[in-house]
């Protein structure tokens, strides 16, 4: 709706969009949103798992010596290895009690 100066409100003339034009506009709008919100989470996940493996391999002998050979049973438990390393490094008794030690005095 629009209103001329001193006149009565008038309806704006309607424009008919063709189906192709309408679908093209919707496609462009959706594409603009998708580009803005896209982030490669799977690539980030793969990089995080590589980092976890790289961090846990050098510590593996020490963790086996402290917590025993079954400190990790499945690959999905690998994120906990970082927690085990931090608990062991901090020597916090409260945190160390969460994972039973195989070695006395640790």
N, C-alpha and C positions, 0 to 999 in steps of 0.2 A: 504494500500500500504506500502511496505517496500522496502528498497534498500540494496543490498549487497555492500560490499566495492568494489568500482571500477566497479560495474555492473549496469545493467539497472534496473529501478524500476519494481518490480514484484507485482502482486496482491496476497494478502494473501488468502490461501485456504478458501473457504466458508464452514461454518458449518451449517448444517440443524438442526434446533430445532424442536422437535415434538410439536404438539399442546399442549399436556399436560404439557410439560416442559415450554413452553412459557407462558401459562396461570398461571402456578405455580410461575414463576418469577414475572409476573405482580402482582399477588396476594400478594406476599411477599413485593414487593416495595410499593404497596398501603397500606398494613398493617403497614409498618414501618412509613409511613407518618401520618397515622391516629393516631397511638399511640402517636406520637410526638405532634400533634395538638389537642388532645382530652382534653376537659375541661367540667365539669358538670355544665353548665350554669343554667339548671333547678333547680338543688339543691341550687345553689347560690341565684336564684330568690326566691325560697321558704323561705330560711333563711332571706333574706332581708324583705319579707313581714311579717314574724314572728317578726322581729325586729321592723318594723314600727308599728305593732299592739301593741307590748309590750311598745313602747315609747309613743304611742298616748293614750292608756287606762288611765294611771295615770293623764294625762293632760286633759282628756275629760271634767270633770266638770268645770275646769277653762276656757276652750275654749268655752263651751256652755254659761258660764256666760259672757264672753267678746264678742263673735261673734254671739251668738244666737244658737238655737237648730239645725238650718239648715246649720251650718258651713261646714258640709260634707254630701253630698247627696248620694254618691255611694262609694263603696269600692275602686274603681279605683282612687278616689281623695285622698286617704290616704297619698300618698307621700307629698302632699301639707301641711299636718298637721305639719310636721317637720318645714316647712317654716313659718307657723303661729306661732309656738312656738318660733322660733328664732327671728321673727319680734317682738313678744310681749316681749321677754327677752331683746332685744337690745334697746327697747324704741325709735327706730329711727322713727322720724315723717314721713320721706319720704317713708319708707317701710310700716309703719303703715297705710298710706293713701291708699295703694293698697287694703286692706280688710276693709270694713266699720265696725266700732265698734258699738256694740249695747249699750255699757256702756259709758256714757259721761265722758270725761276727760281721756280716755285711748288711 
